[in-house]
Amino acid sequence: MPEALFPTVDRRAFLKGGTGLLFAIGFADGAIVHAAEAPAHFEPSAFIRLSPDGTVTLTMTQVEMGQGAQTGLAMIIAEELDVDLDQVQIEQAMADEARYGPQMTGGSTSIREGWKPMRTAGATARAMLVSAAAARWKVDATRCSTHAGAVIHSLTEARIAYGELVADAAKLPIPTDVPLKDPGTFRLIGHAIPRIEGSDKVSGRAQFGIDVAMPGCKIATVAACPVFGGTLASVDETAALAMPGVSQVIRLRNAVAVITNGMASARKGMDALKIQWNEAPHAELSSAKIFADLDAATTKPGVIARRAGRSIEGAPGTRIEALYRQPFLAHTPIEPMNCTVHVTDSECRIWTGTQSATEARKAVARQLGIALEKVAIHIYLMGGGFGRRLEFDGIQQAVEIGRHVDGPVQIIWTREEDIQHDMYRPAYADRIAATLGADGKPATWHHRIAGSSIIARLYPKAYQGVDFDAVECAAEPAYDLANIQVEFARVESGVPTSWWRGVGPTRSLFVVESFIDELAHAAGMDPVDYRRSLISDPRLKVVLETAAKEARWGARLSRHHAQGIALMRAFGSYAAMVAEISMEEGKAVRLRRVTVAIDCGVPINPDMIRAQMEGGVVFGASAALAGEITVQKGRVEQASFADYPALRISEAPIVETHIIAGGDAPGGVGEVGTAGIAPAIANAIFAATGKRIRQLPINGQMKVWTG
C-alpha cells in the first residue's frame, strides 16, 4: 500500500494526539495542557496512563492481526520511558478519530510511522517524571537517571518508583525538545522479547472478533448472489422457518441472511431456502475474457507513470520482450470474517476486528443516517487481515442485517462465502521489454501494466490515470536504469478488487525480478552478478551479497535442486531472498529452503522480524504455487481450501532469516516476505528446468509437489 495514503505526522501533530498510532502528549489548540485535573494518574494524553502501582497502560490504536504491532509499539515506548515490558499493559482503543486521529493499520506502516513520535513521547514522559523526582529531592534534574520504572539520584543512589511520582508529574508543564536515548543504551529495542499478547493466545484467553458473546445474541449467516453485480429476485423461506432455531430470514438487495440461535442451525436453514437470483450484468463474465482484455490493454499506450531518458522504440541492441500474467487472489484469513452488531433507532454498536476503524465508523453513520458519535466500534484481535479487513463491506452488510433484528446479532460468513465474495487482489497483465547494450546491461526499459485500479475506487481525487500502488517497485525498481518508461492502463472487469498482503510490490516484483533474470540469461551472466552490476545503493548490495553468501549461491547442490534469487526495496526496507527448490521425481516442484537477508533499518524485535519473514514467505509461496481465483459465468469457481490451498506444514520450506541493521529508523517487515518470494521460486524453476514462469500460479503450468 502506498505510503502516500497514510498521513505524514510531525512531532507537534503527534503530541496533539492526532496520529492514529500509540502515544501522545496533549496539546490543545497549540497551548500546553496541564494534567492536574487527574491527580490519581499521570495521564498526559489519551494514549498513555501511569498508575500509582507503576503500571503503564498504552491505548493501542493500531490493531493486532498477528504482525506484532502491539509488542513492537510497546517496546519503543517502554524503551524511551525506561520501563520493563512486563510493566506495560495494552488497552485497544475504540474507533474515535476525534480522540486518536485516523485509525488504519496496513501497508507495513505501524512501526515506521510510530518510531520517531513514539520515542519522543516516551522520552517526554520520562523527563517529566525525572523533574518530579528532582523537585521532591530538591536536586538538579541532571543528577538523576532512570532505570526499570524508577528515577535514581546519582550521588545518593536514592530511587523513587514512577508510580510514587504520578501525582507530582501530572501537575508539570510538558517540556519540548527532550533528548532521546542514545541507541547504544537501548535495553529493549533490538532484543528478542516475547510478544505481549502471546501467552493469552496460547492459553485461549485472547479475544478475537469471532469470540464475542453476549446475552440474547443471535447468530446469522449470509448467502450473496453468486454472480458479480447480481441481485436477489425471490426467496421461499417456508422450509427454513419451520426448522428448529431459525427465527428470521432477512432479504437484502443482493443477499439473504438467516437468523438463528447457532451457526449449525443457520447453515441448515440456509440450505433449506429456495433462492432465485437476478444474475445480470456479469452472468457471462469469464477469466478468459478478463485476461483477453488485460492482454489487449498492454498492446496500447497507457498513462505514463515514469519516463526518463530515451524511448525503447528504435533503440539499438538486442530487444527482449515478455508478457506476464497474475491472477485474482483471495485473502482467506484463518479467522472467518465476522461482525457483531446491535442496531437501534438511535445508535449502533459494533464488535469486530477491522483495519479501518475510522472509515468504517463514518460509513456506518452515513448508512444509518445518524450522528458519528452514535456509532461505537469495539475492536478485537484479528486472526489475520492481509488487507481484507481494510475493507468494511462486511461491517456494512452486518449493520443492514442488524436493522431487522431485535437485539444483538453476530454475522459469520462461511469460508465458501468469504472466498466467493471477497475483494480480490487484482489480476494483471504486464508487457515488459528491454534492449541490451554491448555490455549486456539494459540500455532501454519499457514496462506497461494493465489491471484494476484500487486507488481510483478508494481515492478518486488522488487518481490521475496512474494507480501508484500498482506501479510501486516497477516505476522505481531497485536497479539503475537511465532510460525507462513505465505505463499504467486501467482495466475493470466487474470483479471487486482491493489490497492484498504485499500490495503493489508483490505484483511488480514478480515481473521485474523475473525479467531481470531473463536479461541475465540473455547476457550470459550469473543472476547475482548481473544484479550487482545494476545497483549502486549500498544497502541493496549488502542484502544481495548476504543472501547469496548465506544460501551458498553457486555451490554444488543436490541432484534436481536449484536456486533462484530476487531483490527488493520496498516498505522502507531492503531484502534479497534465495529460494531453493527440488524437482521431486524429476518433475514436481517443491520449495525446500528460503534464505532471506533483510535490512529493515533498526530491528525492533528480531524474533518478530523472523516470524514475519517466515509467515510472509509461506503466504506468498502459497499464492505463487497454487493460488488462483478463476471466474466462469460471472461466478468464482473456488470455494474452500480444497481448491484454494495454502501450504501445509509438510510442504512449508525452511526459512532462514539474516537481519542487517542498516539505518537509523525501522522499515516495514510484515509484507516483505510475501512480496519477494514468487520471482525467487520462478527463477529457481528456470535454473532447474530451463522453463520460464511468466504466469502464476505455477501449478497451472507444471506439477507442484504436495506433502
VENKAUR-V755879 format. One record per residue. D_LAST is the distance of its C-alpha to the last C-alpha in Angstrom with 1 decimal. Layout:
# VENKAUR-V755879
d_last->(D_LAST/D_LAST)
This chain:
# VENKAUR-V755879
d_last->(33.5/36.9/38.8/41.9/40.9/41.3/44.8/46.0/47.6/50.4/51.6/54.4/52.3/49.7/52.4/53.8/50.5/49.3/46.0/43.5/42.0/42.7/46.2/49.6/53.2/55.5/58.0/59.8/61.5/61.6/63.5/62.4/61.5/62.7/60.7/63.6/63.2/60.2/61.5/59.1/56.2/55.8/54.2/54.9/52.7/50.4/47.4/48.4/50.3/51.5/52.8/55.5/52.9/51.2/48.2/47.0/45.6/43.8/43.6/40.3/40.5/37.1/34.3/31.4/28.0/25.8/27.1/29.6/32.8/34.7/34.3/34.9/38.0/39.3/38.9/41.1/43.7/43.7/44.1/47.2/48.6/48.1/46.6/43.7/40.6/41.0/44.3/42.6/41.6/40.1/41.6/39.8/42.5/43.1/43.5/46.9/47.6/51.3/50.4/47.3/47.2/44.3/41.1/38.0/34.8/32.7/32.5/31.7/35.4/36.0/36.5/38.0/40.6/41.4/41.7/45.4/46.9/45.2/46.3/49.8/49.8/48.7/51.3/54.0/53.5/53.6/56.8/58.3/57.5/59.0/62.1/62.5/62.4/64.8/67.2/67.2/67.8/70.2/68.7/67.4/63.8/63.1/63.7/60.7/57.0/54.0/51.2/48.7/50.5/54.1/56.9/58.6/62.1/62.0/65.5/65.7/62.0/62.6/59.5/59.0/55.7/54.8/55.2/58.8/59.4/58.0/61.3/63.0/60.2/60.2/63.8/63.3/63.1/59.8/60.2/59.1/57.7/56.3/54.8/51.1/49.7/49.4/45.6/46.5/47.3/44.1/43.0/39.9/38.8/36.5/35.3/32.1/33.4/31.4/31.1/34.0/32.0/29.2/30.8/31.6/28.0/26.9/29.8/29.5/32.9/31.7/32.8/30.9/32.4/30.8/32.4/35.9/38.1/41.8/44.4/44.8/41.7/40.5/37.0/36.3/33.6/34.1/33.6/34.5/35.5/32.4/34.3/34.9/38.5/39.2/41.3/42.0/44.5/44.9/43.4/44.5/43.8/45.8/43.1/41.1/44.2/44.9/41.7/41.8/41.1/41.4/44.4/44.2/42.8/43.3/43.7/42.7/43.4/39.9/38.2/38.9/38.3/38.5/40.0/39.4/39.3/35.5/32.2/31.7/35.2/34.7/31.8/33.8/36.8/35.0/33.8/37.5/38.9/40.1/39.7/41.1/40.2/42.2/39.5/41.5/41.5/37.9/37.3/36.8/34.7/31.6/29.1/30.9/34.2/32.9/31.5/34.7/36.7/34.7/35.0/38.7/39.3/38.1/40.9/43.6/44.9/43.4/44.9/45.1/42.9/44.0/46.4/47.7/49.6/49.9/48.1/45.8/48.1/50.3/48.8/49.0/46.1/42.9/41.3/37.6/36.2/32.9/31.7/28.6/27.1/25.0/24.2/25.1/22.6/22.6/22.6/20.8/22.0/20.5/24.0/25.2/28.3/31.4/35.1/37.9/41.4/45.0/47.4/51.1/54.1/54.6/51.2/47.4/45.1/41.4/38.6/35.3/33.1/34.2/34.0/37.3/39.7/42.9/42.3/40.9/44.1/46.3/44.6/45.1/48.7/49.4/47.6/49.8/52.9/53.3/54.0/51.1/52.2/51.7/47.9/46.0/42.3/40.8/37.6/34.6/31.4/28.7/25.0/24.3/26.6/25.2/28.6/28.4/30.8/33.2/34.2/36.3/36.4/34.8/37.5/40.1/38.8/38.7/42.3/43.4/42.1/43.7/47.1/47.2/46.2/48.7/47.0/43.7/40.5/36.9/35.0/31.2/29.4/26.5/23.1/24.1/27.4/26.0/23.7/26.4/29.2/28.0/29.9/27.5/27.0/29.2/28.3/30.0/31.3/32.6/34.9/35.4/37.8/39.4/42.1/41.9/45.0/46.3/44.3/41.0/40.7/40.7/44.3/43.7/40.7/40.4/37.6/37.9/35.5/35.5/34.1/35.0/37.0/36.0/39.1/41.4/40.4/40.4/43.1/45.3/48.1/45.8/44.6/46.8/44.8/42.1/39.0/38.9/35.4/34.0/35.8/34.9/33.7/35.0/38.7/38.5/35.9/35.5/37.5/41.3/42.1/45.8/45.7/43.2/43.2/40.6/41.1/39.6/40.0/39.4/37.9/37.5/35.9/36.3/32.7/33.2/31.8/31.5/30.1/26.4/25.1/26.3/28.9/30.8/29.4/25.8/27.1/29.8/27.8/25.3/28.4/30.6/28.2/26.8/30.4/31.6/29.1/30.6/34.1/33.2/32.2/35.3/37.4/36.0/34.9/32.0/30.1/30.9/34.5/34.9/33.9/36.1/39.0/38.7/38.7/41.6/40.3/40.1/37.3/35.1/36.0/35.1/31.5/31.0/32.2/30.6/27.1/27.8/29.3/26.6/23.8/26.1/26.4/27.9/27.1/25.7/21.9/19.7/19.6/17.6/17.3/19.4/20.6/21.9/24.2/25.6/28.7/30.0/33.0/32.5/33.1/35.7/33.1/32.2/28.8/27.0/23.4/21.8/18.2/16.8/14.3/13.3/13.5/11.0/13.4/15.8/14.7/11.3/11.5/9.3/11.1/11.9/15.1/17.6/21.2/23.5/27.3/29.0/32.7/33.1/36.7/37.6/34.4/35.2/32.4/30.1/27.5/27.3/27.1/24.1/22.5/23.3/21.9/18.5/18.5/20.0/17.5/14.5/16.7/17.9/14.7/13.3/16.5/16.7/13.5/13.7/16.6/19.6/22.4/24.4/27.8/29.6/33.1/33.1/30.0/26.5/24.1/21.1/21.5/18.5/15.0/14.1/15.6/15.8/12.4/11.8/9.0/7.4/8.4/5.4/5.4/9.2/11.5/14.4/17.4/20.8/23.8/27.3/30.0/33.3/36.4/38.1/40.4/42.8/40.8/37.1/34.9/32.1/28.5/26.7/25.8/25.8/22.1/21.3/24.2/23.5/19.8/19.7/22.4/21.0/17.8/20.0/22.3/19.8/18.8/22.5/23.0/20.4/21.4/24.7/23.4/24.4/22.3/25.1/23.5/20.6/18.0/16.5/14.5/18.0/19.0/16.2/12.8/9.9/6.6/3.8/0.0)
